[in-house]
């Protein structure tokens, strides 16, 4: 007998959730671009790959048992769901009679929240992490870190849900991704200091593009958590923008006081921190509370970038400072500025709010929840890293030689930019005659011609057009690379020593560029 689905839903609500799901998904390439721009060019593509592959792993995990563990309809414990909905079994129509959307729409929307979380963690692999072991870690992290905590706060049987903890769009996911990434970075160990001379993000334009994409998607991430288009959706939208705006301005001003420059990277970092803080709070606190929250978040997160130095952990993407600390600030602000009337703007939710609604006990609930999420994320992530790192073939860190080559060449075999392969002994450049400007000019011209003519040499040097431009303006002299001070592309007046043992062009270039 042919079966036809005859259950009907509210078309506007279903379209709203589909739109929100698409916006949340769009955040993932935004994260990839952000991380890529923050890294060096020789590892830029690997971070985009890591974010996308983390999403693929997350989608499969969510389909297998992730959704069931996080939102099981038949589980009755307070900690984690069961596998009754394994493989999306019976995840189709409305859960309750009269629901405006099918359960499948909700499952897809929530699954992409987890994918964003996993993509944040992927930044921990920056410039020295092997990709296959990280994907194994990601799958396990999704199963025994994300799913239980998600169940605590969003499943009707979860202990935090029953207790009345306020966490609008998932401050927990920001916190666990931050501590998970930080712990992973600690197990990887720091990048080689000899490869980090004069380090800086390689593409600030890509950082800005990634931030813009993230901001765009984040508005759907927070606003569409209402699950239906209503007044609260726009209230959340405005709260998110206010928090991002005040945090971005604050971070930029803090950087200006030190550098006397209006840093674009600082601006982007502040905006992201403000959006992270708005994730748990935008559906709970007042508009003026979001302005104050953004200012406090900008200050706290800016100074939190020093934590990695105190703890001697190479958190290359500042995941702990920008996601973890900002997420905690947002959760804390729910206790201070959570308002019962804001929470009830959807016309359905009843909650006592926070201190401005005279619900004094909300403070200890929020703090207990914050510590529970922090502790669970850190401890379980550490166990996972230890176990996976000791499995043969799944060592977390790449070799020193691979790190020198870059993760793009070692792990991907492709590059983010148009690289040129040249065979020549670059140490012989210092033997050329540079006694006059005329000779110098002709020598530079000859070097450019030789770049296209491989010589008989055992060395293979890989660098891009930017490297070529930099090398045109420096010349080794007696073991010292000196910049041509008449060049408009001068990076520094300082001279930089290099060793004859350096066997990769990036070893030399990173000491100059």
N, C-alpha and C positions, 0 to 999 in steps of 0.2 A: 504494500500500500504506500502510495506517495504521500509524504508528509510535507506540509507547508506551515511555516512559522506564522502564527497569527497574533502574537503578542505585539502590542503597539507601545510606542514611547513618545515623549515630547521631542519633536524634531529640533527645536531650538537648543534644547539641552544636549542632545546627542551631537549636534554640530559644534556646540561650544566645547565639548570634551575632545572632539576630534581636532579642533583648532588648537586647543591647549596641548594636546599630545604632540602635535607637529612642532609647536614652538619649543617644547621641552627637548625634543630630539635635535632641534637646530642648535641647541647649546653645545652639543658634543663636538661638532667641527669647530665651534668657537673656542672651546677649551684647547683643542689641538693647535689652532693658530696661535693662541696666547702662549702656550708652552713652547711651541716652535720658535716664536720670536724671542722668547727669553733665553733660549739656549744658544750655543754656538752653531755656526752654519753646518758644521760637519756632523751634527746630531739632530738637525732640525726636522728631518723627515721622520725619523724614528719615533718622535713624540706624537706626531700626527697619527702614525700607524698605531701606536700604543693606545691612544684614545679611541680610535675606531674599533680596534680589535677587542678592547675591553667592553665596548658596547655589544659586539657580536656575542662574546662570552656571556654577558649579562642577559641578553634576550633569550638565549638557549636555557640558561639556568632558571630564569623566571618562568619559562614555559614548562620546564621539567617539574620542579618542585618549589621554586622560589615564591610564586604567588600563593601556593597552598600553605607554605610555612609562615608567610607574613599575614595572610588574611583568611585563613581557614574558617569556614562557616560552621564546622562541626567540632572544633577543638574547644575544650572547656578549661584548660589550664591558663595561668597568667603569664607564661613565659614565651611559648612558641606554639605555632600551629602544627597541624598534622599534615600528612601527605594525601588526604582524601581527595584533593583536587589536582593530583599529579597529572601532568600533561593537559592541564585546563579541562579536566573531566567535569562535566556539568557546569562549566563556567560560560554561560550563554545569556540567558534572559534575566529578568529582574529578580533580585534577591527577595524583595518583599513586594507584596501586591500593591500596586499603585506607584512604584518607583518610576521616575521619569527617564531612566537610562538603563541599558542592559548591563549586567555584571561584566561582560566582556569589554565594554568601553572603559569601565573603571580599572579593570586588570591591565589593559594596555597603557592607560595613563600612568598608573602607579609603577609599572615596569620600567618606564623611561626615567622615572625619578631615580631608580636604582642604577640605571645605566649612566646617568650623570655622575652619581656617586663614585662608581667604578672608574670613570674617566678622570675624575679628580685625583684618585689614588695613583693612576697611571703616570702622573707627573713625577712620582718618586724615582722612576727609572732614569731620570735625566742624565745622559752622557756617560753612564757606566753600568747600567743595569741590563742584563740579558732579558729578552722579551718572552721566550717560551716559559721559563720559570715564573715570570710575573703573571702570565695568563693563568697558570695553575693557581697561583696565589689569589688572583682576582676571583676565580670560580669559588674557591674555598671561603674567601672573605665575604662574598655575596651570601653564601649559605649559612655560615655560623657567626657572622658579625652583623650584616645588614638585616637579614630576615628576622632574627629574634628581637632586635631593638625596634624595628618597624612594627612588629606585633605588640610590643609593650605599649606603644603610644597610639596606634591607629586601629588596632583590632578591638572590637567591643569587649573582649575578655581580657585584654592586656592590663597589667597592674597599673601602669601610668595613666592609661585611658580611664580606668575606674577611679583612680585617685584624683583626677581632675587636673593633671599637669597640662599646661598650655604650650603647645608646639604646633604652630599653624601649618606651614608647608614643609616642615622637616628640618628643624635645626639640628636634630640628631644626625642626619645624613652628612651635614657639614662637619660636625665634630668627629664622627667615626672615620670619615674619609681623611680628615686632617691627622688624627692620631695614627691611623693605619699607615698613611703615607710617611709620616715622621718616623715611625718605628721601622718601616721598610728601609728608609734612608739610613737609619742607624745601623741596620744589619748590612747594608751595602758598603758602608764606610765612605769616607770623603773622597772626592775626586782628587787626582794627583796634583799636588801643589805646583809642580814644575810645568804642568799643562794649563795652569790658571793664571799665568802672568798677565796683568792688565786685562782681566776678564770683563766683558760687558755683554749685554744682550745684542744679538747680531742683527735684529730687524725690528725696530721700534714701530714701524708702520704695521707690521703683522700683529704686534701686541695690541695696537689700537684697534685694528680690524677685529681681532678676537674678542676684545672687550666690548665693542659695539654689538657684535653678534650675541654675546652672552647677555648683555643688558636687554636686548630685544627679546630673546627667548625667556629670560628671567621674569619678565612682566607676565608672560603666560604661565610660567612655572608657579608664581605666587597667586596671580589673579584667578586662574582657572581651577585652583584648589577649592573654590566655592562649589564646583561641580554643576553649577547652573548660573546663567547670566542674571545677575541681580545687583542691587545697590552695593552690596559688600564687595563685589568684584571690582568695581571702580574705586572703592575706598582702599582696597588692598593695592590696586594699581598706583594710586597717588602716594600711599605710604611707602611703597617700594622706591618710587622716584625721589621722594624727599630724603630718604635714608641714603640713597646712592649719591645724591647731590651734595649733601652736607659732609658726608664722609670723604668724597673726592676732593672737595675744596679744602678740608682740614688737612688731609695727607699732603696735598700739594703745598700748602702753606708751611707745614712742618719741614718739608724738604727744602723749601726756599730759604728758610732761616739758616740752613747749613751751606747750601751751594750757591745761593743768590741766583738760581735758575728755576724756571717754571718747568719742572720735570714732567714729561709726557708719561713715562713709566710710573712715576709717583701718582699722577692723576688717575691712570687706569687702575692702579693698585687700590687706591681709595674708593673708587667707584665699585669695584668688585667687593671690597670689604663691606660697604654699605648695603649692597644687595644681599650678601650672605647674612648680615644681621637682620635684614628685613624678612628673610625666609621664615624664621619661627615666629616673628612678631607682627608682620604686616596685617594679619587678620585679627589682631588682639589689642593693639595699642592705638592711642590717639594720634592725630596728624602732627601736633606739636611735639608729641613724644618721639616721633620718627626723626624730627629735626635734631633733637637733643641726642637721640640714639646715634645718628650718623656722626655727630661731632665726637662723641665719646668713642665710638668705634674707630674713627680715623686716628685718634690719639693712641688708643690701646694697641691697635694692630701695627701702627707705625713703630712703636717702641718694642713691640713683641718680635719684630724681625731680629732682635738681638738675642733672643732665647737660644737660637740654634748655635750661636757662638759660645754662650755660656755652657751649653750641654755638649758642645763639640760634635754636632750632627749636621751634616751637609744637606740641609733641606733646600735643594737648589731652586725650587719654585715657590718657596715661602708658603707652603701649604698650611703649616701649623699656624702661622701668624695671620694669614688672610682668610682662611676658612675656619680653623678651629677656634681661634680667639674671637673672631667676629660672630660665629655661631653661638658661643657662650654668652657674649654680650647681648645678643638678641633674646636668648632664653631668659636671661636675668631681667631684661627690660619688660618682659611679660609680667613679672612679679611687681614691678614698679608702676608701669603705665597701662597695664591691662585693664580695659574698661568693659563692664558688663554690657553696656549698650553697643559698643563696637562689635563684640563677639556675637551679639544677637542681631546684627544687621542683615543676616541671611534669612531672618524670619523664622528660624527653627531652633537655633542653638541657645541653650540657657546655661550660663556660667557666672559665677560670682565675680570674675575679673581679678584684678590685682589691688595694689594699695590705693590707687586713686578711687577705687570703688569700695574701699575699706574692707577688703578681703585680706587681712593681714597674714593669714596662714599660707597664702599662696607662695610666699617667699621660700619657706623651708621645703615646700614641695618642688619648686623649680630647682633649688640648689641640690637636693637629693637626686633628682633626675639627671642633672648635669654631671654629677660625680659618677652615677651609675653608668651613663653612656660613655664617659671618658674612660673609666676603669675597664669596662667590658671591651671597648674598642682597642685599647692599648694592650691588655693582657692577651687576648685571643690573637691579635695580629702578631705579637711577639712569638707566641707558640707556633703559629703558622709559618712564620719566617724561619724559625729554627728548624722545624721539621723538613720543610721543603729544601732549605739550603743544604741539608745533610743527605738528601736523596741523590744517588749517583746520576750525573747528567743534568741535574736541576740546580746547580750552583747559581746563586742569585746574581753574582757580579761577573762582568766581563773581564778579560785579561788586561794587563797594563798596555800591551801592544794594541789590543782592540780599542781601548780608550784613546790611545794616541791617534789611531786612524779615524776614530769617530764611529758612533753607533750606526750611522747611515751606511757606511761601507761594510762594517763588520756584521751587522745584524740584518740589514735590509738589502744591501747590494745595489741600491739606487740612491740618488741624491736629490735634495730639494732644489738645487740650482744646476746650471749648465756647467759642469766641471770639464776641465781640459786636462788630459793626461800628457805629461811631458817627461821625457827622459833626458836628464842632464845632471851633471855634478854641480850643484849650486854653490859649493864652496870655492870653486875656481873663479867665481865672479870677482872676488877681491883682487885677482891678479891682473885685471885689465887696467889699462892706462887711463887715468882720470886727471891728468895734469892741467887740463884747460877746459873751459866751458864747452869749446867746440868739440874736443875729444869726448867730453862727457856726453854731449848730445848724440854724437855718432855712436858711442858705446851703447847708450840706451836704445837707440834705433836697432843696433845690431842684436842686442839682447831680445828685443821684441821679435825680430826675424827668427832668432834661434829658438824661441819658444815653440815655433811650429815645426822645428826640425829636430827630431829625436837624434841624440848622439849615442855612440856606443857606450853605454853605462849600465851598471847593474841596478841603479836606483830608479824607482818609479815615483814621480812626484805628482800629487793630485791637488789642484787648487783651482779656484774659480776666477772670474773676471775681476772681482774685488781684490783678490790676492795678487793678481798680476799687476794691478794699479799700484798696490802698496809696494810690491817688489821693485817696480820701476823707480821708486823714490828712496830706495835704500840700497846700500852696497856694502858687503862685508869687507872690513879692513882689519887684518891681523886678528881675526877672531871676534871682531866687534861689528855689529850692524849699526850703521849710522844713518839717520834720516837726512835727506837733502833738504836743507832749511829753506830753500827757495821754492819748495813745492807747495801747492795749494792744498794738497792732501796730507800735509804733515799731521801726525797724531801726537808727537811728543818731541821735546828737544833732548830727551835723555838718550843715552846709548844703552844698548841691551846686549849682554853677553850671550853667546850660544856655544854649545859644546859640539865637538866634532862627532861625538857619539850619537847625536840626534839623527835618527834614520827616517824621519817623516817631515815633509815640508811644513805641516801644521805645528810641529814642535818649534820651528823657527818663527813661523808667522805669528803664532799666538804670543810670542815674546815681544813682538813688534807692534802688532795691530791691536 
